[in-house]
C-alpha cells in the first residue's frame, strides 16, 4: 500500500508535493520550524554536547543548514539546559549556508527579519532550501539574543572540508 513519488526538483518543490499529498490523503504534515518532533529530536544534540563537555556549554555551536531545523532544535536544547541551571550560558550560533542557496545569510547580512526565497543552485542538494520561512526569523532571534553569525561558503570549500574530515576524523 505504499506510494512512492519520485521528485526531480528542489527541496522546496518536494515539500510542496508532500504537503499536497498529506492534504489529499487527510494526514498530518507536521514539518518546518514550528513543528514539534524535529526540534525535540534535534535538541538532544545539545544534551549530548553539554554532557560530553562535563556540563559546560561550548562557546559556539556551528552547523551547515538548509531549512534550519537542526540548529533550532539544538538552540532549544541549550536554552533548556541553561534555564535548568545545568550550563552557564547558551552558545553563540554559527549558521553556514551554501553560497548557491543562502537566503538566510543574505537576509542576515542586510539585517532583515524575514528571508526572501531564492532559487537554489548548490551542488550539495541537502543544503538547498530556497525558502526557509519562519526558521530564519527564529535563528536570527537566537543570534540577536546569544550572539553568532551567518556566513556562506562555496561548494568547493564544503567539499574540501568534507574530505579533510574524512581523512583526519574518519567521517
Backbone as ProteinMPNN parsed JSONL, in Angstrom:
{"seq_chain_A": "XXXXXXXXXXXXXXXXXXXXXXXXXXXXXXXXXXXXXXXXXXXXXXXXXXXXXXXXXXXXXXXXXXXXXXXXXXXXXXXXXXXXXXXXXXXXXXXXXXXXXXXXXXXXXXXXXXXXXXXXXXXXXXXXXXXXXXXXXXXXXXXXXXXXXXXXXXXXXXXXXXXXXXXXXXX", "coords_chain_A": {"N_chain_A": [[0.793, -1.217, 0.0], [2.132, 1.137, -0.068], [2.946, 4.296, -1.398], [5.171, 5.686, -3.618], [6.725, 8.62, -4.56], [8.589, 10.015, -7.019], [10.693, 12.754, -7.11], [12.082, 15.208, -9.012], [13.287, 17.728, -8.341], [13.647, 20.75, -6.41], [14.217, 20.99, -2.816], [12.247, 22.647, -1.81], [10.207, 22.314, -3.714], [9.722, 19.608, -3.311], [8.748, 19.653, -0.692], [6.37, 21.034, -1.075], [4.961, 19.242, -2.702], [4.786, 17.111, -0.892], [3.194, 18.301, 1.098], [0.847, 18.746, -0.352], [0.212, 16.078, -0.939], [-0.247, 15.083, 1.672], [-2.464, 16.616, 2.371], [-4.322, 15.767, 0.46], [-4.565, 13.081, 1.206], [-5.512, 13.387, 3.694], [-3.83, 13.451, 5.989], [-1.626, 14.27, 8.713], [0.823, 16.71, 8.205], [3.342, 17.532, 9.731], [5.728, 19.716, 9.858], [8.735, 21.668, 9.391], [9.8, 24.818, 10.904], [8.03, 25.34, 12.974], [7.119, 22.916, 13.782], [6.882, 20.293, 16.173], [8.179, 17.641, 16.57], [10.673, 17.627, 15.083], [12.312, 19.666, 16.222], [12.376, 18.801, 18.893], [13.686, 16.34, 18.669], [16.167, 17.115, 17.659], [17.188, 18.704, 19.697], [18.371, 17.008, 21.462], [20.985, 16.78, 20.707], [22.226, 19.012, 21.823], [22.088, 18.268, 24.505], [23.772, 16.014, 24.503], [26.211, 17.192, 23.713], [26.702, 19.036, 25.828], [26.815, 17.251, 28.009], [29.038, 15.637, 27.278], [30.985, 17.542, 27.461], [31.361, 17.878, 30.125], [29.182, 19.111, 31.393], [29.332, 21.705, 30.482], [28.831, 24.536, 28.421], [29.569, 24.877, 24.965], [31.553, 27.475, 23.386], [30.626, 28.188, 20.877], [28.084, 26.965, 18.669], [28.12, 25.427, 15.671], [26.73, 24.943, 12.475], [26.042, 23.643, 9.255], [23.338, 24.553, 7.227], [20.117, 23.927, 5.754], [17.129, 24.216, 5.769], [17.101, 24.876, 8.449], [16.175, 23.529, 10.757], [17.787, 21.897, 12.358], [19.78, 23.526, 13.905], [17.829, 25.05, 15.208], [16.563, 23.233, 16.916], [18.783, 22.413, 18.454], [19.487, 24.836, 19.641], [17.192, 25.187, 21.192], [17.547, 23.059, 22.966], [19.948, 23.841, 24.317], [19.019, 26.201, 25.502], [17.106, 25.17, 27.275], [18.754, 23.636, 28.961], [20.267, 25.692, 30.071], [18.259, 27.195, 31.376], [17.565, 25.331, 33.281], [19.735, 25.439, 34.88], [21.933, 23.86, 34.375], [23.989, 24.44, 32.637], [26.181, 27.256, 32.074], [25.693, 29.2, 30.181], [24.205, 30.03, 26.997], [25.363, 28.891, 23.931], [26.904, 30.788, 21.243], [25.549, 31.02, 17.932], [26.579, 29.601, 14.914], [25.772, 29.806, 11.724], [25.823, 28.244, 8.671], [25.591, 28.472, 5.212], [25.287, 27.165, 1.878], [26.745, 28.961, -0.76], [25.349, 28.843, -3.077], [22.769, 28.696, -2.304], [21.653, 30.623, -0.195], [19.618, 32.081, 1.39], [19.134, 32.791, 4.084], [21.573, 33.847, 4.983], [21.886, 36.058, 3.263], [19.691, 37.632, 4.077], [20.335, 38.037, 6.781], [22.77, 39.442, 6.589], [21.795, 41.822, 5.643], [20.298, 42.683, 7.725], [17.637, 41.968, 7.899], [14.378, 40.876, 9.024], [12.975, 38.879, 7.888], [13.572, 36.279, 5.587], [14.006, 36.417, 2.148], [12.806, 34.227, -0.351], [14.936, 32.214, -2.478], [16.112, 30.927, -5.642], [17.36, 27.782, -5.467], [20.74, 26.763, -6.11], [22.908, 24.968, -5.496], [25.634, 22.553, -5.398], [25.485, 20.739, -3.417], [22.871, 19.132, -2.589], [21.394, 18.618, -0.256], [21.506, 20.922, 1.137], [19.72, 22.755, 0.136], [17.385, 24.514, 0.563], [15.403, 26.893, -0.548], [13.49, 28.59, 0.455], [13.382, 29.458, 3.506], [11.543, 30.364, 5.365], [9.878, 30.695, 8.496], [11.929, 29.672, 10.054], [14.316, 31.096, 9.641], [13.701, 33.558, 10.869], [13.461, 32.757, 13.535], [16.056, 31.734, 14.031], [17.58, 34.031, 13.62], [16.623, 35.568, 15.748], [17.685, 34.054, 17.841], [20.437, 34.449, 17.418], [20.523, 37.211, 17.736], [19.947, 37.351, 20.452], [21.848, 35.657, 21.793], [24.229, 35.879, 20.439], [26.381, 35.401, 17.576], [26.696, 34.357, 14.116], [25.996, 34.404, 10.582], [27.104, 32.833, 7.709], [28.145, 32.285, 4.295], [29.466, 29.663, 2.255], [31.332, 28.515, -0.564], [30.575, 25.674, -2.674], [32.881, 24.226, -3.282], [34.589, 24.783, -1.106], [33.146, 23.509, 0.9], [33.228, 20.826, 0.029], [36.0, 20.373, 0.215], [36.33, 20.595, 2.988], [34.783, 18.418, 3.807], [36.295, 16.282, 2.773], [38.631, 16.651, 4.252], [37.719, 16.165, 6.879], [37.0, 13.494, 6.567], [39.484, 12.364, 6.102], [40.956, 13.044, 8.425], [39.349, 12.574, 10.671], [37.779, 10.381, 10.209], [35.177, 10.55, 9.367]], "CA_chain_A": [[0.0, 0.0, 0.0], [2.994, 2.315, -0.06], [3.033, 5.076, -2.631], [6.44, 6.385, -3.727], [6.673, 9.685, -5.562], [9.923, 10.492, -7.368], [10.693, 14.197, -7.345], [13.34, 15.685, -9.581], [13.236, 19.172, -8.159], [14.284, 21.279, -5.216], [13.583, 20.667, -1.538], [11.018, 23.434, -1.698], [9.201, 21.644, -4.536], [9.393, 18.349, -2.643], [7.914, 19.982, 0.466], [5.043, 21.394, -1.587], [4.327, 17.99, -3.129], [4.465, 16.367, 0.329], [2.049, 18.966, 1.734], [-0.328, 18.445, -1.181], [-0.083, 14.657, -0.728], [-0.843, 14.943, 3.004], [-3.807, 17.217, 2.334], [-5.158, 14.877, -0.342], [-4.778, 11.852, 1.982], [-6.018, 13.812, 5.01], [-2.9, 13.065, 7.048], [-0.887, 15.396, 9.267], [2.161, 17.003, 7.689], [3.934, 18.384, 10.761], [7.099, 19.937, 9.395], [9.189, 23.041, 9.42], [10.294, 25.438, 12.136], [7.024, 25.335, 14.033], [6.79, 21.531, 14.112], [7.453, 19.866, 17.455], [9.106, 16.492, 16.573], [12.014, 17.942, 14.567], [13.087, 20.408, 17.223], [12.572, 17.976, 20.082], [14.709, 15.326, 18.401], [17.461, 17.762, 17.451], [17.696, 19.298, 20.937], [19.18, 16.021, 22.17], [22.398, 17.034, 20.395], [22.714, 19.941, 22.849], [22.269, 17.495, 25.732], [24.976, 15.193, 24.317], [27.39, 18.071, 23.705], [26.925, 19.533, 27.194], [27.236, 16.131, 28.854], [30.393, 15.234, 26.915], [31.892, 18.622, 27.853], [31.325, 17.999, 31.58], [28.1, 20.053, 31.682], [29.733, 23.048, 30.076], [28.37, 24.891, 27.079], [30.652, 25.341, 24.091], [31.454, 28.901, 23.056], [29.859, 28.278, 19.636], [27.522, 25.788, 18.012], [28.191, 25.744, 14.247], [26.116, 23.91, 11.645], [25.574, 23.953, 7.905], [21.885, 24.404, 7.241], [19.25, 24.078, 4.595], [15.951, 24.901, 6.287], [17.418, 25.398, 9.766], [15.568, 22.828, 11.88], [18.841, 21.373, 13.232], [20.201, 24.475, 14.934], [16.684, 25.474, 16.021], [16.41, 22.242, 17.973], [19.95, 22.467, 19.329], [19.312, 26.058, 20.424], [16.151, 24.882, 22.179], [18.169, 22.216, 23.983], [20.859, 24.635, 25.141], [18.213, 27.109, 26.312], [16.516, 24.391, 28.364], [19.832, 23.31, 29.894], [20.604, 26.941, 30.765], [17.145, 27.508, 32.279], [17.598, 24.352, 34.372], [20.94, 25.687, 35.654], [22.935, 22.824, 34.126], [25.1, 25.084, 31.939], [26.275, 28.652, 32.487], [25.354, 30.119, 29.089], [23.774, 29.453, 25.722], [26.436, 29.238, 22.993], [26.636, 31.556, 20.026], [25.194, 30.179, 16.791], [27.239, 29.793, 13.627], [24.915, 29.225, 10.695], [26.554, 28.237, 7.401], [24.8, 28.042, 4.055], [25.959, 27.107, 0.594], [26.564, 30.228, -1.485], [24.359, 28.602, -4.129], [21.429, 28.736, -1.702], [21.92, 31.27, 1.094], [18.663, 33.142, 1.696], [19.283, 33.252, 5.464], [22.78, 34.675, 5.062], [21.597, 37.331, 2.595], [18.792, 38.411, 4.939], [21.064, 38.409, 7.997], [23.735, 40.49, 6.242], [21.049, 43.063, 5.433], [19.573, 42.985, 8.944], [16.21, 41.751, 7.683], [13.748, 39.934, 9.938], [12.397, 37.815, 7.066], [14.43, 35.908, 4.462], [13.334, 36.291, 0.857], [13.164, 32.971, -1.024], [15.834, 32.234, -3.628], [16.129, 29.694, -6.431], [18.573, 27.07, -5.075], [21.659, 26.321, -7.151], [24.145, 24.405, -4.958], [25.951, 21.168, -5.759], [25.123, 19.932, -2.253], [21.413, 19.271, -2.629], [20.785, 18.599, 1.076], [21.556, 22.293, 1.658], [19.054, 23.523, -0.917], [16.062, 25.06, 0.848], [15.403, 28.282, -1.008], [12.501, 29.37, 1.205], [13.488, 28.983, 4.882], [10.368, 30.757, 6.143], [9.958, 31.108, 9.896], [13.182, 29.205, 10.66], [15.282, 32.206, 9.64], [13.294, 34.535, 11.884], [13.784, 32.186, 14.836], [17.513, 31.674, 14.171], [18.048, 35.411, 13.773], [16.318, 35.95, 17.125], [18.673, 33.377, 18.679], [21.713, 35.141, 17.257], [20.37, 38.522, 18.359], [19.953, 37.205, 21.908], [23.007, 34.964, 22.343], [25.408, 36.132, 19.626], [26.642, 34.464, 16.493], [26.853, 34.879, 12.76], [25.594, 33.575, 9.444], [28.015, 33.009, 6.58], [28.002, 31.311, 3.211], [30.702, 29.142, 1.68], [31.038, 27.887, -1.853], [30.534, 24.218, -2.622], [34.252, 23.719, -3.271], [35.064, 24.842, 0.282], [32.436, 22.465, 1.646], [33.776, 19.522, -0.364], [37.342, 20.262, 0.8], [36.152, 20.342, 4.42], [34.312, 17.03, 3.941], [37.435, 15.389, 2.545], [39.539, 16.781, 5.395], [37.112, 15.427, 7.994], [37.103, 12.061, 6.277], [40.887, 11.99, 6.216], [41.502, 13.229, 9.77], [38.451, 12.141, 11.75], [37.097, 9.152, 9.84], [33.769, 10.781, 8.995]], "C_chain_A": [[0.822, 1.261, 0.0], [2.965, 3.003, -1.418], [4.334, 5.862, -2.597], [6.331, 7.394, -4.854], [8.091, 10.171, -5.794], [9.82, 11.974, -7.719], [12.059, 14.6, -7.87], [13.316, 17.207, -9.545], [13.951, 19.564, -6.891], [13.587, 20.762, -3.957], [12.255, 21.395, -1.409], [9.887, 22.799, -2.511], [8.761, 20.333, -3.89], [8.483, 18.596, -1.441], [6.495, 20.336, 0.032], [4.285, 20.136, -2.007], [3.922, 17.161, -1.907], [3.254, 16.975, 1.036], [0.764, 18.687, 0.963], [-0.769, 16.991, -0.993], [-0.785, 14.458, 0.609], [-2.262, 15.497, 3.029], [-4.776, 16.288, 1.597], [-5.523, 13.609, 0.433], [-5.346, 12.127, 3.375], [-5.156, 13.266, 6.143], [-2.112, 14.301, 7.489], [0.477, 15.517, 8.601], [2.78, 18.023, 8.636], [5.401, 18.579, 10.42], [7.467, 21.391, 9.562], [9.522, 23.533, 10.819], [9.298, 25.399, 13.28], [6.644, 23.927, 14.487], [7.53, 21.104, 15.384], [8.47, 18.729, 17.301], [10.523, 16.816, 16.1], [12.876, 18.637, 15.592], [13.368, 19.559, 18.456], [13.641, 16.91, 19.861], [16.088, 15.958, 18.267], [18.035, 18.349, 18.735], [18.544, 18.307, 21.725], [20.667, 16.179, 21.847], [22.991, 18.002, 21.415], [22.981, 19.194, 24.149], [23.554, 16.664, 25.653], [26.239, 16.044, 24.382], [27.709, 18.536, 25.121], [27.417, 18.421, 28.115], [28.689, 15.746, 28.568], [31.427, 16.301, 27.269], [31.869, 18.838, 29.376], [30.32, 19.034, 32.056], [28.567, 21.498, 31.553], [29.155, 23.3, 28.69], [29.586, 25.245, 26.226], [30.492, 26.841, 23.857], [30.539, 29.107, 21.854], [29.229, 26.928, 19.327], [27.424, 26.17, 16.534], [27.593, 24.603, 13.442], [25.8, 24.463, 10.266], [24.084, 23.674, 7.87], [21.286, 24.513, 5.85], [18.044, 24.878, 5.061], [16.114, 25.39, 7.708], [16.865, 24.65, 10.958], [16.62, 22.291, 12.858], [19.273, 22.368, 14.295], [19.046, 25.033, 15.755], [16.478, 24.522, 17.188], [17.556, 22.277, 18.956], [19.873, 23.717, 20.216], [18.28, 25.842, 21.527], [16.734, 24.043, 23.318], [19.096, 22.995, 24.894], [20.089, 25.621, 26.026], [17.593, 26.372, 27.502], [17.561, 24.014, 29.409], [20.221, 24.534, 30.721], [19.521, 27.292, 31.792], [17.1, 26.559, 33.477], [18.835, 24.527, 35.256], [22.035, 24.66, 35.445], [24.143, 23.338, 33.344], [25.053, 26.573, 32.263], [25.93, 29.672, 31.4], [24.815, 29.321, 27.905], [24.846, 29.845, 24.704], [25.951, 30.126, 21.847], [26.33, 30.57, 18.909], [26.004, 30.577, 15.567], [26.437, 29.059, 12.572], [25.646, 29.36, 9.358], [25.62, 27.737, 6.31], [25.691, 28.003, 2.819], [25.707, 28.415, -0.147], [25.574, 30.074, -2.639], [22.93, 28.612, -3.623], [21.573, 29.315, -0.29], [20.916, 32.376, 1.423], [18.771, 33.668, 3.124], [20.466, 34.204, 5.596], [22.518, 36.044, 4.424], [20.722, 38.217, 3.47], [19.532, 38.907, 6.176], [22.056, 39.536, 7.718], [23.056, 41.844, 6.053], [20.239, 43.476, 6.667], [18.067, 42.797, 8.839], [15.651, 40.738, 8.68], [13.095, 38.761, 9.209], [13.343, 37.555, 5.894], [13.585, 35.761, 3.204], [13.754, 34.977, 0.201], [14.094, 33.206, -2.218], [15.65, 30.94, -4.411], [17.426, 28.957, -6.11], [19.419, 26.646, -6.273], [22.969, 25.803, -6.553], [24.407, 23.016, -5.525], [25.566, 20.223, -4.627], [23.617, 20.081, -2.049], [20.76, 19.238, -1.257], [20.825, 19.973, 1.743], [20.788, 23.242, 0.747], [17.619, 23.92, -0.598], [16.095, 26.54, 0.496], [14.464, 29.178, -0.239], [12.497, 28.909, 2.668], [12.334, 29.393, 5.789], [10.686, 31.184, 7.553], [11.27, 30.688, 10.57], [14.206, 30.33, 10.71], [14.956, 33.191, 10.755], [13.669, 34.04, 13.273], [15.297, 32.104, 15.061], [18.101, 33.068, 14.348], [17.789, 35.888, 15.195], [17.311, 35.313, 18.096], [20.03, 34.051, 18.604], [21.644, 36.53, 17.894], [20.487, 38.42, 19.878], [21.264, 36.657, 22.459], [24.304, 35.223, 21.581], [25.566, 35.084, 18.549], [26.755, 35.154, 15.166], [26.278, 33.894, 11.757], [26.554, 33.884, 8.305], [27.675, 31.991, 5.495], [29.39, 30.893, 2.741], [30.366, 28.505, 0.339], [31.167, 26.372, -1.724], [31.931, 23.609, -2.582], [34.835, 23.712, -1.87], [34.424, 23.732, 1.117], [32.992, 21.085, 1.312], [35.181, 19.319, 0.203], [37.254, 19.957, 2.296], [35.68, 18.904, 4.657], [35.466, 16.049, 3.773], [38.419, 15.445, 3.714], [39.006, 16.021, 6.606], [37.24, 13.919, 7.777], [38.519, 11.566, 6.5], [41.38, 12.029, 7.665], [40.654, 12.665, 10.901], [37.7, 10.852, 11.434], [35.623, 9.319, 9.535], [33.581, 10.507, 7.533]], "O_chain_A": [[0.266, 2.357, 0.062], [2.96, 2.346, -2.458], [4.579, 6.62, -1.659], [5.9, 7.068, -5.96], [8.732, 10.683, -4.876], [8.976, 12.387, -8.515], [13.077, 14.349, -7.225], [13.323, 17.875, -10.579], [14.761, 18.805, -6.359], [12.508, 20.174, -4.026], [11.263, 20.825, -0.955], [8.744, 22.751, -2.057], [7.581, 19.986, -3.913], [7.549, 17.83, -1.201], [5.529, 19.975, 0.704], [3.102, 19.988, -1.7], [2.84, 16.575, -1.886], [2.386, 16.248, 1.517], [-0.281, 18.424, 1.558], [-1.962, 16.703, -0.898], [-1.793, 13.756, 0.687], [-3.155, 14.91, 3.64], [-5.897, 16.055, 2.047], [-6.648, 13.118, 0.335], [-5.623, 11.199, 4.135], [-5.657, 12.701, 7.116], [-1.956, 15.254, 6.727], [1.195, 14.527, 8.456], [2.746, 19.226, 8.377], [6.222, 17.698, 10.671], [6.618, 22.238, 9.839], [9.524, 22.769, 11.784], [9.695, 25.424, 14.444], [5.923, 23.768, 15.472], [8.666, 21.513, 15.623], [9.559, 18.839, 17.865], [11.485, 16.313, 16.68], [14.026, 18.257, 15.815], [14.471, 19.594, 19.001], [14.416, 16.612, 20.769], [17.077, 15.382, 18.723], [19.253, 18.48, 18.853], [19.347, 18.712, 22.565], [21.518, 15.757, 22.631], [24.138, 17.833, 21.829], [23.98, 19.45, 24.822], [24.329, 16.613, 26.609], [27.219, 15.665, 25.025], [28.853, 18.443, 25.566], [28.334, 18.629, 28.909], [29.478, 15.553, 29.493], [32.617, 16.0, 27.368], [32.315, 19.881, 29.855], [30.579, 19.756, 33.019], [28.256, 22.367, 32.369], [29.013, 22.377, 27.889], [30.533, 25.853, 26.724], [29.425, 27.405, 24.1], [29.773, 30.07, 21.804], [29.772, 25.881, 19.678], [26.728, 27.123, 16.183], [27.9, 23.436, 13.685], [25.349, 25.6, 10.123], [23.619, 22.674, 8.419], [21.857, 25.094, 4.927], [17.941, 26.074, 4.785], [15.343, 26.242, 8.149], [17.064, 25.093, 12.09], [16.367, 22.237, 14.062], [19.144, 22.08, 15.485], [19.256, 25.453, 16.893], [16.245, 24.954, 18.316], [17.34, 22.182, 20.164], [20.165, 23.65, 21.41], [18.479, 26.271, 22.664], [16.448, 24.289, 24.49], [19.044, 22.836, 26.113], [20.469, 25.849, 27.174], [17.563, 26.902, 28.612], [17.288, 24.067, 30.608], [20.474, 24.428, 31.921], [19.826, 27.641, 32.932], [16.651, 26.939, 34.559], [18.973, 23.84, 36.268], [22.971, 24.583, 36.241], [25.211, 22.728, 33.39], [24.017, 27.093, 32.676], [25.882, 30.872, 31.668], [24.958, 28.101, 27.836], [25.205, 31.02, 24.619], [24.762, 30.195, 21.538], [26.791, 29.429, 18.931], [26.097, 31.757, 15.231], [26.425, 27.828, 12.535], [26.038, 30.459, 8.965], [24.95, 26.716, 6.462], [26.699, 28.703, 2.728], [24.584, 28.918, -0.16], [25.024, 31.063, -3.123], [21.986, 28.545, -4.41], [21.61, 28.57, 0.69], [21.322, 33.502, 1.707], [18.532, 34.852, 3.365], [20.365, 35.244, 6.247], [22.891, 37.073, 4.99], [20.976, 39.415, 3.595], [19.377, 40.061, 6.575], [22.176, 40.473, 8.508], [23.668, 42.888, 6.276], [19.568, 44.509, 6.65], [17.308, 43.396, 9.6], [16.368, 39.844, 9.129], [12.71, 37.771, 9.831], [13.854, 38.492, 5.28], [12.571, 35.062, 3.203], [14.939, 34.647, 0.198], [14.045, 34.247, -2.872], [15.093, 29.971, -3.896], [18.501, 29.454, -6.446], [18.896, 26.229, -7.307], [24.042, 26.156, -7.043], [23.504, 22.381, -6.068], [25.345, 19.035, -4.858], [23.152, 21.031, -1.42], [19.666, 19.78, -1.095], [20.235, 20.159, 2.807], [21.165, 24.404, 0.601], [16.723, 23.686, -1.409], [16.745, 27.336, 1.174], [14.613, 30.399, -0.266], [11.69, 28.055, 3.035], [12.165, 28.827, 6.869], [11.633, 31.934, 7.793], [11.673, 31.298, 11.56], [14.892, 30.499, 11.718], [15.843, 33.609, 11.498], [14.142, 34.819, 14.1], [15.77, 32.377, 16.164], [19.021, 33.259, 15.143], [18.644, 36.545, 15.789], [17.733, 35.95, 19.061], [20.702, 34.207, 19.623], [22.606, 36.973, 18.522], [21.061, 39.301, 20.518], [21.747, 37.137, 23.484], [25.374, 34.821, 22.04], [24.96, 34.014, 18.607], [26.892, 36.375, 15.088], [26.099, 32.711, 12.049], [26.789, 35.046, 7.974], [27.013, 30.984, 5.743], [30.351, 31.658, 2.817], [29.254, 28.017, 0.132], [31.785, 25.861, -0.789], [32.146, 22.591, -1.924], [35.5, 22.754, -1.478], [35.088, 23.099, 1.938], [33.205, 20.266, 2.207], [35.521, 18.215, 0.626], [38.025, 19.146, 2.81], [36.127, 18.25, 5.599], [35.596, 15.097, 4.542], [38.972, 14.423, 4.12], [39.757, 15.315, 7.279], [37.552, 13.172, 8.705], [38.727, 10.473, 7.027], [42.133, 11.152, 8.088], [41.174, 12.318, 11.962], [37.047, 10.291, 12.314], [34.892, 8.332, 9.453], [32.472, 10.64, 7.016]]}, "name": "protein", "num_of_chains": 1, "seq": "XXXXXXXXXXXXXXXXXXXXXXXXXXXXXXXXXXXXXXXXXXXXXXXXXXXXXXXXXXXXXXXXXXXXXXXXXXXXXXXXXXXXXXXXXXXXXXXXXXXXXXXXXXXXXXXXXXXXXXXXXXXXXXXXXXXXXXXXXXXXXXXXXXXXXXXXXXXXXXXXXXXXXXXXXXX"}
